[in-house]
Amino acid sequence: MSKNIKVRNMRNEYRYSFVWDFIVLLAVLLLGEFFLPMSGPIGIRSMIVLYAIDGGLTLLFMYLMEKYAVAISGLYEKTVINILSNIYTFIIISFINLIFFTSMDKFMADAVIAVGKVVALFITDFVLEKIRNNPKFRTKPKLLILGASSNNFNRMKRIKYGVLKNYESWYESIEEMSTEEVQAFVDEQFAKYDAICVLDGLPEEEYSITVKKTMELNIDLFVVPKLIDVGKTNAKIVRFDDVLTLYMPEKNLSNIEKFLKRAFDIILSSVGLVIAAIPMLLIAIAIKITSPGPIFYTQKRLTMDKKEFGIYKFRTMIPDAEKLSGPKFAEKDDPRITPIGKILRACRLDELPQIINILKGEMSIVGPRPERGVFVEQFEKEIENYDYRFEVKAGLTSLSHVYGRYSTYIHDRTYYDLFYITHYSLFLDLKIILLTSKTMFLKSAAEGEDDFKVKTVVNTEKEMELVEK
């Protein structure tokens, strides 16, 4: 490898992206004032304050939707984040304008500036992507995924093929290795990689060996935690006399947190119902015209404390879809799904009637997705501490909803739910809501198990061909 070709540093790249976005936003706002001067109509002080709010909100929304996260996918996802961030910022700025200035000129200027910011950010991201992905100047960092359980094989593959845009990755199982063989493998192989990802399931001694070697080489370490360890990520440092101690708060929401969350739910769902009224009416008409049967579909689900309630959805399947098949999850190209149902499911619009469940207090805006009782009984037998997820109300959206897919394993969805409960805050709820709006436009979020199998089987066959050669 040429000395001029460096390994990409993902963490630094996204720090630089933030700096470039700040510069670009500042430039667009200054150009906007030059070509569409607002300091005259509203005053120079007001103009400076509003532009500071404009730029600050845009950066905040992009940050909350994780544009600057190491695992961001690519230009398309960044563009979705840019567009949504500027839409939300424009709505807030327009609301401020309506209250304090009622200036149509200011409204039009803000609209033009919002479009200008989107275009400028896209050009910036496009140029940075081209530079970073140019093999003449940069090469992808190498990632090794390490597991020690046959049950983790598919998860290792999911990680490998999920990060290919940012990492040159490979996976290795050390299940059949002795402790001495693991030590020899670590000493020989780890130096070839820029990052190591360790899955849960490694024996304590092997885990210690891998972490120690990673720290010794000063390379990035990613850890997939055990379910019991998820809550530890919320630990706080305390002292028992002079002994460093980690304090893990109880996972239950306090009464104040419950009150604020309920108030947040009522306000947002009320506003959401007003905004969604016309789209819901159009969806109802489309369902009625294209398929015989009821418009809405009610199904028994479990919420906090395993209390049963009837969840509302737009009907996306033929009437009595489970009459012959019995209870089961929807599959790719499921013949039971109607044509309009495919569209609604892809955009998650079939969930809109659940706003009513939220207003009734049966659900929350954010929380673990509600499951059917028949599946809960099954999962409780298979997953340790699965019942922890019933400490809070079920939600319209969730952490597993924005980070996972339809094909995400129930174990991993449970990990997300426990993480949400142990880290709960209104700020986290807001972030999940913003991420949900982004997820609606990402095809990968709707990837089913069949899509994943096709992708990984094809890639695995290619790799095996290379190994054989």
N, C-alpha and C positions, 0 to 999 in steps of 0.2 A: 504494500500500500504506500502511495506517495506520502511524503511528510506533510504536504500541503493539504491533504484530505484529513479532516478532523471528524471525530465521532460527535454526533449531535448530543447536546446537553438539553434534554427536554425541559428541565426546570428553568434554566436560564432563558430558553427560547420564549417561554410564555411570560416571563418577566419583561423581556424586551418587547413582546407584543403589547403588553399593557402600556409601556412607555410610548411606543409608536402610536397607539390608539389615542393616548392623551394628547400627543402633538398634533395628530390629524384633526381631532375634534376641536382643539383650540384654533387651528388654522381655518377650519370651516366656519366656526362662529365669528372669527374676526373678518373673514371675507363676507359673511352674511351681513355684518354691520356696515361694511364698506359699500356693498351693492344694494342692500335693503336697510338703510339706516333707521333704527328705531329709537335712538337717543333723543330725537326731537319730540316725537309724539308722547313718549312715556318718561322721558328724563334719563340722563346718563347714568345716575346711580341705580335706578330701577333696571336699566338695561344690563348693567354689569352684574347685578344680583341674579337676574333671570338667566343670563348666559352661564353664570357659574352653576346655578341649579340645573340648567339644561345639560351641560357637559358632565357634571357630577352624577346626575341621575342615570345618564346613558352608560357611564362607566360602571356604576353600581349594578344596574340591571345586567350588563354583560358579565360582570363578576359573579353575580348570583346564579346566572344560567351557565356558569362554569366555562366561559370562553377561555379562561386562563388556567384551566386544569390540565395536568400532564396527559391525561388520557383522551383529550378531545379528538374527534374522529378526523375531520378534514375541512376543506373549504366550504362544502355545502352546509355542514352544521354551524360553522362560524357565521355564514351568511344568514341563516335562519335566526341565530342569536342577535346579529346586528339589526335585522329588520324588526324583530319583536321588541328589542330594547328601545329602539327609536320610536316605535308606535306607542309604547307605554309612556316614554318620556314626553312625547307630543301631547298625549291625553292629559297628563298632569300639568304641563305648561299651559295648555289651552284652558284648563280649569282655573288656574291662577289668573290668567288673562281675563276670563269671564267674570271673576269676582272683583278684581281690582282695576282693570283697564277697559274692558269691553271694547277693545280695538280690533276691528276687522282687518286692518292693515297688519297688525301684529300677528293675528291668526294666520294670515296668508304667508307672512314672512317666516313664521315658525314651520309651516308646512313645507315650504321650499327648502329651508335649512335642514329639516328632517330627511328629506330626499337626498340632499347634498351629502349629509353625514353617511347615509347608507352607501351611496356610490363611492365616496372617498374611502370608507372602511373596507369595502369590497376590493377596491384596487390595492390598498395596502396589504390586505390578507393574501391576495392573489400573488403579488410580488414576493412577499415573504415566503409563501409556500413554494414558489418556483426556486428561490434561492436555497431554502432549507432542504428541498428534495432533489437538488442537483447533485448527482453522484460525483461530479468533478470537485465539489467543495466539501460535501458532508456525506457521511455514511450513517446508517441507522445504528443505534446502540444495540448490543446483543443481550437478549434476555433469556435466562434459563429458568424454566418452571419445574419445580421439584416436588414430587409426591411419593407417598409410601403406602398407597392403598389402591387395590384394583377398583374400588368404588370411585376413586378420584380420577380415573383415566379420562372419562369424558369431560370432566371439569378442567383438566389440564389442557385438553384440546380446545375447549371453549376460550380459555385465556389466550392460548397461542394464536388462534385465528381471529380473536377479537382485538388484538393489538398490532396486527401486521402493518398497519399504516405508520406506526411510530417505532416499532421494534422489530429487529430480526430475531425471532424467538424460536425456541425449541423446548421440548419437555422431556423429562427423564424420570422413570420410576425406580426407587431404591428399595422397593418392598422385599426383594429377594436377597439384598446385600446384608452382610454381617456388619457390625459396628466398625471393624477394621477396614472392610472394603469401602464403607461410606467415607471414612477418613481419607483413604487413598484417593477415592473419586473426587472428593472436595479439594484436596491438595493439588490434584492434577488438572481438574477442569475449571474450577471457579475463576482462575486468573484469565481465562479466555473470554469472560463475559463482563458486561458493564452493569448488569443488574441481575438479581436473583429473586425469584418469587417462590416462597415456601407455602405449600398447602397444609391445611390441617390434617392430622392423622400421623405425622411423624412421631416416632417414639421420642421420649424426652432427651435421651443421650444424643440421638442423631440430629434432633432439632438444635441442641446446644452446639454441636459440631458445625452445622451449617451457618448458624448466626455468628458464631465466633470467627469463622473464616471470612465471612462477608465483612465484618467490622475490621478485621485485620487488613483486608485488601482495600478498604474504604470505597466500596461500591454500593450502589443503591440496593435496598432490601425491601421487598413487598411481602407481606404476610397475610395469608387467608386464615382468619381466626377460627377457633372452635366456637360453637354456640355459647358455651359458658364464659368465653373470654370477651364476647362482644361488649358486654356491659363494662368491662374494665377500661375501655377506651374513654369512658367518661370520668375516670378517676381523678381525684384532686389530692394534692400533697398536703399532709398534715404532720404534726410532730407529736408523738407520744414521748414526752420528756425530750431526749436527744435522739430518738430513733425516727428515721425517715419512714413514713407510713403512707400508704395510698388509701384514700377514703372513697368508697363507691356508694353514692347516695341510693336510697331505695328507689325502685323503678316506678312507683305509683306517682301519679300527678297530684299535686297539692290542691286544696280546695280553691285557692286563688287561681291557679293555672286552669282548673276545670271551668271556673267562672269566665275567665278571659277567653278561653277557647270556645266556649258556648256563645259568648257575645260576638266573637269573630265569625263564627259559623252563621249566626243569624243575619248579621250585616251583609256578609259576602253572598250568602245564598239568596237573600232578598233582592240585592242588586243583580245577581246572576239570573234570577227568575225573570226580572223585567227585561234584561238584555236578551235572554234566550227565548222569550215568548214567541216572537215571530219565527225564528228558525225552528222551534219545536212545532209550531202550527204547520209549517211547510213540510216538515218530516212526517207528521201525522197524516197529512193529505197524501203524501207520496206512498206511505205504507198502505193506506186504505185503497188507493188506486191500483197498486201493483201486486197486491197479495190478499187473498181472502183470509178472514180471521180478524181478531181484535188488534187494535193499534198498540196497546200496552201489554206488557207481560209482567206478571207478579210471581215471585219465587221466594220461598222461605230461606232466609240466611241467618247467621248468628253474628251478634254484635258484642258489646262489652258484657262481661260476666256470662257469656254464652246465651244471652237472651235472644230468643227467636223473633224475627220481624219479617214483614213482607217487603222485599226490595222491588222498586219500580224500574222498569226498563222499556225502551221501545222494542217491540217484537222484531227480531231479526231472523227468526226461523219459521218454518211452516207450523201450523197449529198442531198440537200434540206431538211435538218432535221427539219426545222421549218415550212415547207410548210403546214402541217396539224395542228400542235400543236400551232403555233404562237410563239412569243417571250417568252421564259421562261428559268429559270436557270436549269442547268443540275442536275439530281437527282442520287441517288445511284442506281446502276444496270440499268442505263438509256439504253433502247434498241437501242437508236440512236447512242450510242458510239461504235466504231469499236473495235475489239480485240487489235490492235496495239495502238488505241487511249486511251484505259484504262491504258496501260503502260506509254504512254507519259504524261497523266494527273497526274498519281501517282508521277512521277518524275519531273513534271512541265516542261518537255522538249518541250511541244507543244508551249511554249512561246519564244523559241529561235529566230525565225524570227523577233521578235520585236527589235532585235539589229539594223535592218534596219530602223525601226521607230525612234530609238534613233539617229542614224547618220543623218537622215533627219531633226532632230530637233523637231519632233512631240511629242516625249516622252523623259523622263529622265531615267537614271538607277534606281533612287529611287524617289518615289512620290506616291500619291494616285493611286490605280489601276483604269484604265479608265472604265467608265460605259457606257452603251448604253443610248441614249437619252430618249427612252421610259421608262426606269427604273429611270433615273434622275428626270423626271417629277413626277413620283410617289413618290420618296423619298423626294423631296422638299416639298410635301404636308404633309408628315408624320413626317419629322425630322426638327426641328428648326435649322436654320443656316447651313443647309446641303451644301449650295452653297459656304461656306468658303473653301471647299476642292479644288475649282477651282482657288485658288490663285497661284498655282504652276502647272507645267506640270505633266501629268499623268506619272506613273513610271512602269518599268518592275517588280520591287519589291517594297514593302512598309512595314511600321511598322505593319500594320494590316495583311500583308501577312506572316510575321515571327512570330507574336504573336497570330494570329487568326487561324481559320480553315475555311473550306468550309461552316460549319454550324454556323459560328459566325454571330450574329445579325448585321444588317446594322447599327443600332444605335452605337454599340460598334466599328464597323469598322470606322465609322465617327469620333468617339472620338480619335482613333489612328491617323487618318489623320490630325485632328486639332492639336494634340499634336506634330506631326512631323513638321507641318508648323511653329508653334510658337517656336519650339526648334531647328530649322534647323541649321546644321553646316556640313562641309565636314567630320568631325570626326563621326557624327551621320550617315551620308551616308555610310561611311566605315564599321561602326558597323552593319548596316542593311544588307549590302552585305555579311558580314561574317556570320551573323545569317541566311541568306537565304541559304547559302551552307550547314549549319547544318540542317535546316528545311527539305531539300530534302531527308534526311535519316530518318526522324521521321514519323512514321505511324500516330501519333496523329494529325499531321498537316493536313492530308487529311481526317479527320473524318467528315462525313456528318451528317446531322440532324437525319437521321434514326439511325446511330450508337450511337449518343448521347441519343436518346429516349430509345433504347434498354438497354443501360448501366444504365440510371437513373431509368427506370421503374423497372428493375430487382432489383436494390438496394433499391428502395423505397418500393417494395413489401416485401422484407426481413425485412426492418425496421418496417413496419406496423405489420408484424407477431410478432416481438419481443414486440412491444408496446401492442398488444392484449394479449400476454401471461402475 
